[in-house]
Amino acid sequence: MLVNSITSPFTKQPRKVAINKDGTAFAVGSVEGRCSIQYLSEQDKSKNFSFKCHRDNSALTISALNGIAFSSFGTFATVGSDGVMSFWDKDDRSRLKTFNALPSPITACQFDNITNQNMFVYATGNDWSQSTSLPIQTPIPSIYYRQCQPNEVNRRSRK
């Protein structure tokens, strides 16, 4: 069995990983609100990139990235302890859509890549990002699902 490894692109703890649908790259998310796209092929390593997400720059707040999911369209979603979910186009290196923040952290997510109904499922609850010692109100764990609109998850056409 062949096992390869790479050094994390982050200085802080990686939290989530997900491989894209064609198996050419994977995404890594960190506790410092960053995501990195890493290509598996040596000849594609120059395409690797990282970006900041799950950050409120006006309040200088950094939130952990709690989940990454690739869609069947080649796009992907990130969810975080800030209660925000965003859809991204990795090839265009752009954000497709950001949704309003939920009142509690989003702890997990997944696209339905079997039926291609554009379904997106995500869960909320306590991810302990606010520390276990703080007297916080524990959110009620919930699971949500939504049918995404094509303009939210489809890659943008290149000019």
N, C-alpha and C positions, 0 to 999 in steps of 0.2 A: 504494500500500500504506500503510495507516494503522498507525503505530507509536506507542504511548503508553508513558510511563514514570512510575514513582513513586519517591520517595525510600525507601530501605530503612528498615524499621521498627527496624532494629538499628544499634547503634554499631559493632559488630564485623562481620566478613566474613560475608555470606550464603553458604551452602554448597550448599543444595538447594532446588529449587522443584518443585511439582507442582500441577496444576490438578485441581479436583474433577470428577466425572463429568458433572455437568450444566452445567459451564462458567460457573458464577456466581461462583466464588471460586478462589483458589489459596492454597497454603501455602508459606511460606518458612522454612527452617531455617538456623540459624547455628552458627558455631564456638563460640559462648558457651552452647550448650545451651538454646537458646530456639527456639520455633516461633511463627509469626504467621499468622493467617488474614486474608487481604485480599480484600474483595469487589470485583468489577469495575465494577458499576453505581454511579453516583454516589449514587443514592437509598439504596443499601445500605451506604455507607461507614461509617455509625454502628455497624454490626455488626462492624467490624474489631476483632480482639483479638490479644494476644500472651500467651504463657504460658511458664513455665520447665519444662523437661523435661531428662532426661539429666543429672541432678545428684544427687549424694549429699550431702544437707544435713548429715548427721552428720559426714562427713569433709571438708566444704567443698570437694568435688571437682566441677568443671564439665567435662563431656565434650562434644565436638562432636557435632552432629546430622549423621549421614552419609546418611540416606535418608528419604524420605517417599513413601508410596503410598496412593492412595485406593482403597477397595473399591467394589463396585457397590451397596453398601448405604448409601452416603453417609458412612461412617466412614473413618478413615484410620489408618495406622501410621506411627510414627517409629522409627528405629533409630539407634544411636549408637556412638561410640568406647568407651563404657563396657560394650559387649557386651549392652546391654539393648534389647529391643523392647517397644513399648507400642502398644495400640490405643486410639483416641480417637473420641468423638462430637463433631463440630465444632458441631452445632446445640445440643446440651445443654451444651457446653463442659466435658466431663467425660472422665475416663479410664475406659475399659471394662475393660482388662486390661493388666497388666504381667507379663512373664515373667522368670524368674530370669536373671541375667546369665550370658552365655557367657564363657569364659576369654579371648577375643580380641575386638577390635572388630568390629561388624557394619558392613559397608562399603556394602551396597546391599540393596534390597528391592523386591518387586512383588507385587500381588495378581493372580490370574487373574480378569479381568473379562469373559472371553469365554464360558467354559462355566458360570460361576456355581457351581463346585464348592467354593467357599470355600478354594481353594488359596492359600497364601502362600509365596513363595520368598524366601530371603535368603542373603547371602554373608558370609563372615568372612575376615579377612586383616589385613594391616598397613595401617593408614590413616595412618601416620606421625604420629599425634597425640601420641606420646611423644617426638617429635623424632628426627631422623636421626642425631644425634650420640650418643645414649645407647646403651649396649650392651644392647639388649633381645633377647630370644629371638623370632625371627621366627615368627609363627604359620603353620601350614600353611593355605593358602587352601582354603576349603571352601564348598560350596553345600548348603543345606538346604531342604527343603520340608515343609510340614505342612498337613494339612486342618484348617481352623479349625472350631471348634464354633460354632453359631449365636449362643450367648450371648456369644461373644468378639467378634464382628464386627457383630452387628445393633444398630441404634440402640435405646436404651432407650425404653420407652413413656412418653409424657408424661402427667402427671397432670392 
